[in-house]
């Protein structure tokens, strides 16, 4: 067990160093991100040196749970396809042009409007859907307006990963922790609403403070008319994304799993656009663009992290962690530890690990520990790009649009925004559980 824990810690440290100091390597014309290579090799080493059977690991990885890694990957990749398809058609660039013509000259009003819209939409959909949909729009808008996109990208990311705590459907980690520990939709909402509101009330002024200089600059540029020529394909893409988003929002009420909704939506999109291209006798270039831009490195990264978490669980390390954390101050210990752990292993594997910790002694921990872990899984995404799968995908999308938002800049935002938001959310949780 000790060897597995030490190797796991070493792999996490090596992954962070790779992101900081050598994020990519080139093999000819191919650019390979190092973070997934490090975790893949680390997972193989941890599994090889442990007594856990690969068959047992496979059974855990394919278990029918809400945060099954394969389901999560299908969800992310499918939503990426829906978003990238519209980007390939020029839809987000078109929206950016229209928005610029109606934005006036003040950035602060635009900034507040964006934060409000993202917050509301995130509550009723999910953080990942909003991030994948809004990021290209913000990049194009900032380019046309000749302004720094970083404040708006930060507002989008912070709002999406703060207000995702409100409902159980807001984040896959919410679904996993709530369902695995027997918390229903209404019970979850009763506890989560105040911590979420306090975190949002703190994060917004901290963002305004952090980007006050950039937001004082007037909007520049000019809104050149942008026309989407293929209106049929655009209609097909918008309908699929809209229907998918609605089904994701209501899926938990009618028994539809998010990964299946997203997969069927992406599959339907491919079929419809394939038919249109066949009738027109043209190449489906938008679909080819989707396949080319899909974030394939996330597959080995997520699976590797899950393998290491499964090994830790099977070797009894989770029992050791449970004893260390204890249950004397569950809100503080589990809130802070899950927040930090998300930035070592990513929030989805962290949720699997902490789910085992929460039930390590044959009974579940107090409600404070469960909800504090939920808070850590959401707000942990704001501290470093490794904190959430959406953060890694978000960073990848920014690189595609030529926007520099590196690890250290992200960490600066995390220190200014995430830490106060975490403190506010844990305070709100304590008020709900122990005062009201």
C-alpha positions in Angstrom: 0.0 0.0 0.0 2.7 2.4 1.0 4.6 1.9 -2.3 1.4 2.6 -4.3 0.7 5.8 -2.4 4.3 7.0 -2.9 4.2 6.2 -6.6 0.9 7.9 -7.0 2.2 11.0 -5.3 5.3 10.9 -7.5 3.2 10.7 -10.7 1.0 13.6 -9.6 4.1 15.7 -8.9 5.6 14.7 -12.3 2.4 15.6 -14.1 2.3 19.1 -12.6 6.0 19.6 -13.4 5.3 18.5 -17.0 2.5 21.1 -17.3 4.8 23.8 -15.9 8.1 23.2 -17.5 7.7 20.9 -20.6 4.0 20.9 -21.6 4.6 19.3 -25.0 7.1 17.4 -27.0 7.5 17.4 -30.8 8.0 14.2 -32.8 8.5 15.5 -36.3 5.4 17.5 -37.1 3.3 15.9 -34.3 3.0 17.9 -31.0 2.3 15.6 -28.0 1.1 16.9 -24.7 3.2 15.5 -21.9 0.6 15.5 -19.1 -1.1 12.4 -20.4 2.1 10.6 -21.2 3.3 11.0 -17.7 0.0 9.8 -16.2 -0.2 6.8 -18.6 3.3 5.6 -17.7 2.6 6.3 -14.0 -0.6 4.2 -14.1 1.2 1.3 -15.7 3.9 1.5 -13.0 1.5 1.7 -10.1 -0.6 -1.2 -11.4 2.5 -3.3 -12.1 4.0 -2.8 -8.6 0.7 -3.5 -6.8 -1.1 -6.7 -6.0 -4.3 -5.6 -7.6 -5.4 -7.7 -10.6 -5.9 -6.0 -13.9 -9.2 -7.8 -14.2 -10.3 -6.2 -11.0 -9.3 -2.8 -12.3 -11.2 -3.3 -15.5 -14.3 -4.3 -13.6 -14.1 -1.0 -11.6 -13.5 1.1 -14.7 -16.5 -0.3 -16.5 -18.9 -0.4 -13.5 -22.4 1.0 -14.0 -21.9 4.3 -12.0 -22.6 7.9 -12.7 -19.0 8.8 -13.1 -17.8 5.8 -15.0 -14.7 7.1 -16.8 -15.8 5.8 -20.1 -19.2 7.5 -19.8 -17.5 10.7 -18.7 -15.2 10.6 -21.8 -18.1 10.0 -24.1 -20.0 12.9 -22.6 -17.0 15.3 -23.0 -16.1 14.1 -26.5 -19.7 14.2 -27.7 -20.3 17.7 -26.4 -17.0 18.8 -28.0 -18.2 17.6 -31.3 -21.4 19.6 -31.0 -19.6 22.7 -30.1 -16.7 22.4 -32.6 -19.2 21.7 -35.4 -20.8 25.1 -34.9 -17.4 26.7 -34.7 -16.3 25.1 -38.0 -19.4 26.7 -39.6 -18.4 30.1 -38.2 -21.4 30.3 -35.9 -19.5 31.6 -32.9 -17.7 34.2 -35.0 -21.1 35.3 -36.3 -22.4 35.7 -32.7 -19.4 37.6 -31.7 -19.9 40.1 -34.6 -23.5 40.6 -33.7 -22.7 41.1 -30.0 -20.0 43.6 -30.7 -22.4 45.8 -32.6 -24.8 46.0 -29.6 -22.3 46.1 -26.8 -21.7 49.9 -26.6 -18.4 51.1 -25.3 -18.2 49.9 -21.7 -16.5 46.6 -20.9 -17.8 46.4 -17.3 -21.5 46.1 -18.3 -20.5 43.4 -20.9 -18.5 41.6 -18.3 -21.3 41.5 -15.8 -23.8 40.4 -18.4 -21.6 37.5 -19.4 -21.1 36.4 -15.8 -24.9 36.6 -15.2 -25.8 34.7 -18.4 -23.3 31.9 -17.8 -24.3 31.6 -14.1 -28.0 31.1 -15.0 -27.4 28.7 -17.8 -25.0 26.7 -15.8 -27.6 26.1 -13.0 -30.0 24.5 -15.4 -27.5 22.7 -17.7 -24.0 21.9 -16.6 -20.6 23.6 -16.3 -19.0 21.6 -19.0 -21.7 22.3 -21.6 -21.5 26.0 -21.0 -17.7 26.2 -21.1 -17.6 24.2 -24.4 -20.3 26.4 -25.9 -19.2 29.9 -24.8 -15.4 29.7 -25.1 -15.2 30.0 -28.9 -17.7 32.9 -28.8 -15.7 34.8 -26.3 -12.5 34.3 -28.3 -14.0 35.6 -31.5 -15.8 38.5 -29.7 -12.6 39.7 -28.1 -10.7 39.5 -31.3 -13.3 41.6 -33.2 -13.5 44.1 -30.3 -9.7 44.3 -30.0 -9.8 43.7 -26.3 -8.1 41.2 -23.9 -10.2 38.0 -23.9 -8.7 36.8 -20.5 -11.2 38.7 -18.2 -14.2 37.3 -20.0 -12.8 33.8 -20.3 -12.0 33.9 -16.5 -15.6 35.2 -15.8 -17.0 32.4 -17.9 -14.9 29.7 -16.2 -15.5 30.9 -12.7 -19.2 31.4 -13.1 -19.7 28.0 -14.7 -17.7 26.1 -12.0 -19.2 28.1 -9.1 -22.9 28.0 -9.9 -22.6 24.4 -11.0 -22.9 23.5 -7.3 -26.5 24.7 -7.1 -28.2 21.6 -8.6 -27.2 18.0 -8.6 -27.1 18.0 -12.4 -24.7 21.0 -12.6 -21.5 18.8 -12.5 -20.9 15.1 -13.0 -19.1 15.0 -9.7 -22.3 16.3 -8.0 -24.2 13.4 -9.5 -21.7 10.8 -8.5 -21.2 11.9 -4.9 -24.9 12.5 -4.4 -26.1 9.3 -5.9 -23.4 7.1 -4.4 -24.2 8.4 -1.0 -28.0 8.4 -1.3 -28.8 12.1 -1.5 -31.8 12.9 -3.6 -32.4 16.0 -5.8 -34.4 18.0 -3.3 -32.2 17.2 -0.3 -29.2 18.3 -2.3 -30.8 21.6 -3.3 -31.8 22.4 0.3 -28.2 22.3 1.4 -26.4 23.5 -1.7 -28.2 26.8 -2.5 -26.7 29.0 0.3 -23.0 27.8 -0.2 -23.4 28.3 -4.0 -24.9 31.8 -3.6 -22.2 32.9 -1.1 -19.4 31.5 -3.4 -20.9 33.4 -6.3 -21.3 36.6 -4.3 -17.6 36.5 -3.4 -16.2 35.3 -6.8 -17.7 38.1 -8.8 -16.2 41.1 -6.9 -12.9 39.3 -6.8 -12.9 38.9 -10.6 -13.7 42.6 -10.9 -10.8 43.4 -8.6 -8.4 41.1 -10.5 -9.3 42.5 -14.0 -10.2 46.1 -13.1 -7.5 47.6 -15.3 -8.4 45.6 -18.4 -12.1 46.4 -18.0 -11.5 50.1 -17.9 -10.3 50.1 -21.5 -13.0 51.0 -24.1 -14.3 48.5 -26.6 -12.4 49.0 -29.9 -12.5 47.4 -33.2 -15.4 47.2 -35.5 -18.0 44.6 -36.2 -17.4 43.4 -39.6 -20.4 41.5 -41.0 -20.0 37.8 -40.7 -22.2 35.5 -42.7 -22.7 31.8 -42.2 -23.2 30.6 -45.7 -24.4 27.0 -45.0 -27.6 27.8 -43.2 -29.0 24.2 -43.5 -26.0 22.7 -41.7 -26.1 25.6 -39.2 -29.7 24.8 -38.4 -29.0 21.1 -38.0 -26.1 21.9 -35.6 -28.1 24.4 -33.5 -31.1 22.1 -33.2 -28.8 19.2 -32.1 -27.0 21.4 -29.5 -30.3 22.8 -28.2 -32.1 19.5 -27.9 -29.0 18.0 -26.3 -28.8 20.8 -23.7 -32.5 20.6 -22.8 -32.3 16.8 -22.4 -29.2 17.2 -20.2 -31.1 19.6 -18.0 -34.2 17.3 -17.7 -32.4 14.0 -18.0 -32.1 13.4 -14.3 -35.9 13.8 -13.9 -36.8 11.3 -16.6 -34.0 8.8 -16.1 -31.7 9.7 -19.0 -28.0 9.5 -18.4 -26.0 12.5 -19.6 -23.4 10.5 -21.5 -26.1 8.7 -23.5 -27.9 11.9 -24.4 -24.6 13.5 -25.6 -23.6 10.4 -27.6 -26.9 10.1 -29.3 -26.9 13.8 -30.1 -23.4 13.7 -31.6 -24.3 10.5 -33.5 -27.4 12.0 -34.9 -25.4 15.1 -36.0 -23.0 12.9 -37.9 -25.8 11.0 -39.6 -27.7 14.2 -40.7 -24.7 16.1 -41.9 -23.4 13.0 -43.6 -26.7 12.7 -45.5 -26.6 16.3 -46.5 -23.0 16.0 -47.8 -23.9 12.9 -49.7 -26.9 14.6 -51.4 -24.7 17.6 -52.2 -21.9 15.3 -53.3 -19.4 17.3 -51.2 -16.9 16.3 -48.5 -18.2 16.6 -44.9 -15.5 19.1 -44.0 -17.1 20.2 -40.8 -17.3 16.7 -39.5 -13.7 16.1 -40.5 -12.8 19.3 -38.6 -14.6 17.9 -35.5 -12.6 14.7 -35.7 -9.4 16.5 -36.1 -9.9 18.9 -33.2 -11.3 16.4 -30.7 -9.3 16.4 -27.4 -8.0 12.8 -27.7 -5.3 13.2 -25.1 -8.0 13.3 -22.4 -8.8 9.6 -23.0 -5.4 8.2 -21.7 -5.3 10.9 -19.0 -8.6 10.2 -17.5 -8.3 6.4 -17.7 -4.8 6.5 -16.2 -5.9 8.6 -13.3 -8.8 6.2 -12.7 -6.5 3.2 -12.7 -4.4 4.7 -10.0 -7.4 5.6 -7.9 -8.7 2.1 -8.2 -5.4 0.7 -7.1 -5.3 3.0 -4.1 -8.8 1.9 -3.1 -8.1 -1.8 -3.5 -4.9 -1.7 -1.5 -6.6 0.0 1.4 -5.1 3.4 1.0 -8.6 5.0 1.2 -9.0 3.6 4.7 -5.8 5.3 5.7 -6.9 8.6 4.2 -10.3 8.3 6.1 -8.5 7.8 9.4 -6.3 10.7 8.7 -9.1 13.1 7.9 -11.4 11.9 10.6 -14.8 13.4 11.2 -14.3 15.9 14.0 -14.4 19.0 11.6 -15.8 17.4 8.4 -16.7 20.6 6.6 -13.2 22.1 7.0 -11.2 18.9 6.5 -13.1 17.4 3.6 -13.7 20.8 1.9 -10.0 21.8 1.9 -8.6 18.3 1.2 -11.0 17.6 -1.7 -10.2 21.1 -3.1 -6.5 20.4 -3.0 -6.8 16.7 -4.2 -8.8 17.8 -7.2 -5.7 19.8 -8.3 -3.5 16.8 -7.9 -5.6 14.1 -9.6 -8.5 16.0 -11.3 -11.9 16.4 -9.8 -13.6 13.4 -11.3 -11.0 10.8 -10.0 -10.9 12.7 -6.8 -14.7 12.2 -6.4 -14.3 8.5 -6.9 -11.5 8.4 -4.3 -13.4 10.5 -1.8 -16.5 8.5 -2.3 -14.6 5.5 -1.0 -13.1 7.5 1.8 -16.5 8.8 2.9 -17.8 5.2 3.2 -14.5 3.6 4.3 -15.6 2.4 7.7 -18.7 0.7 6.5 -20.9 3.8 7.1 -21.1 7.2 5.5 -19.5 10.3 6.9 -21.6 13.2 8.2 -23.5 15.3 5.7 -21.0 18.1 6.2 -18.2 15.9 4.8 -20.3 14.8 1.7 -21.3 18.4 0.8 -17.9 19.8 1.6 -16.5 17.3 -0.9 -19.0 18.4 -3.5 -17.9 22.0 -3.0 -14.2 21.0 -3.3 -14.9 19.1 -6.6 -16.5 22.2 -8.1 -14.4 25.0 -6.8 -11.2 23.0 -7.2 -11.6 23.6 -10.9 -10.8 27.3 -10.3 -7.4 26.8 -8.7 -5.3 25.2 -11.5 -6.1 23.9 -15.0 -5.6 20.4 -13.7 -8.5 20.8 -11.2 -11.2 19.6 -13.6 -11.5 17.9 -16.9 -13.2 21.0 -18.3 -10.2 23.0 -17.3 -7.9 20.9 -19.4 -10.3 21.0 -22.4 -10.8 24.8 -21.9 -7.0 25.3 -21.9 -6.7 23.3 -25.1 -9.4 25.4 -26.8 -7.6 28.6 -25.8 -4.4 27.4 -27.4 -6.4 26.7 -30.6 -7.5 30.3 -30.6 -4.1 31.7 -29.8 -5.0 32.9 -26.3 -2.3 32.6 -23.7 -3.6 31.5 -20.3 -0.9 29.4 -18.8 -0.6 27.5 -15.5 0.9 30.4 -13.5 -1.7 32.9 -14.7 -4.4 30.4 -13.9 -2.9 29.8 -10.4 -2.9 33.6 -9.8 -6.6 33.7 -10.6 -7.1 30.7 -8.4 -5.4 32.4 -5.4 -7.5 35.6 -5.9 -10.8 34.0 -6.7 -11.0 30.3 -5.7 -9.7 30.6 -2.2 -12.1 33.3 -1.0 -14.9 31.5 -2.9 -14.0 28.2 -1.1 -14.1 29.9 2.3 -17.5 31.5 1.6 -19.0 28.2 0.4 -17.7 26.3 3.4 -19.0 29.0 5.7 -22.4 28.8 4.0 -22.4 25.0 4.4 -21.7 25.3 8.1 -24.5 27.8 8.5 -27.0 25.5 6.7 -26.0 22.4 8.7 -25.3 23.8 12.1 -27.2 27.0 12.5 -30.4 26.8 10.3 
